[in-house]
Amino acid sequence: MGLIVNADRTNPRPVPALIDGAQVLRVAEIGDLAPIGRTRHTVAGTVVDGFAALAIARYDGGDGAYLFYCDAEWNCVTDTYHSDIAAAIEQAEFEFGPVRFTTP
């Protein structure tokens, strides 16, 4: 069993404009979605899961999009890099099934 990053995955705080210094472009609350099991995230060698939300963000001057896996406080626990927003959404759906992203 991995480290659960947030025991209460419901009701995340309001979406910030920036996460880890990157502009937030899309968000999805996923507290009620269980990962399908196709991907495993690790931080310092420990498997992490139990994410509350996903955010797609871009750093100033960047071309691609980061998919941030967040806790309920919108802290980025881990991330993946993608060529564009569509590819980040595709990765999220590969991991969690249908995910509904919105523009904050």
N, C-alpha and C positions, 0 to 999 in steps of 0.2 A: 504494500500500500504506500502510495506516495504522500508527500506532504500536502495537505489541503491548505491552500493559501488563504481561505476565508470561510469560516464555518457558516456564516450567514451570507449566502450568495444572493439574497434578494434585496431589492430596493437600494441600488447603488446611489451614491451621492450625485448631485447635478454634474453634468459633463463639463470638464474644464476645456478651455480653448486650446491649451497645450498639455501634452503629456510627454514627459522627458525632453522638453524643449521642442517637440514636433507639433505642428498644427494638426488638430483633429479634424478629419474630413468626413468620417462615417463612424457610427457606433451601433452596437447591438448588445442588449442585455441577454445573457445566456445562462443565468442562474438556474433555470428550469431545464436546460438541455444537458444531457450526458454525452461526453465524447464517445464516438463510435469505436474508438480504440485503434485507429489507423496511425496515430502519431503519439509519441511520448515526449513530453517536455521535461528537461532537467535543468536545475540550477545548482551549481557547485556539486554535481554528481548525485543530487537527490531528485527523484521524480516529483514533479509538482502537478497538481490538478485542482479542481474546485474553483475555476475562474468564475467571476461574477459577470464580466462583460468583455467584449472585444472592441477595440478601436482601430480604425485605419487612419494612419497619420503620415505626414511628410515633413521632413526637415527642410528649412530654407535652403534653396539652391539644389535640392535633391530632385532626382528624376523619378525614382521609384516610390513605392508605398510600403510602409511597415504595418504589419498586423500585430498589434499589441494585445497581449493576454493580460487582463487587469483584475485586480481585486475590487471589492466594493467601494474602495476609496479612490478608484481610478489610478492606482499605482501600477505601473507596468511591472509585471512579474517576469515575463519573458516575451520574446518577439520573433517574428520571421520577416524576412525582406522579400519583396515581390516587385516585378517590373512595373506594375500599375495597380490601380484600385480593383479592376476586374479580377486580376490574378490573386489579390489578397482575399477577395470574397470567395473565389473558387477554393482557396486553401481552407478558409473557415468552414465552408460547406463540406469539404472532404473530411474534416475532423468532427463536425457536429451535426451534419445533415443540414436541412434547410435552416438558414439563419436570416433573420430580418434586420437589415441594416437601415439606419435612418441618418439623415443629415442633422447634426446638432444645431 
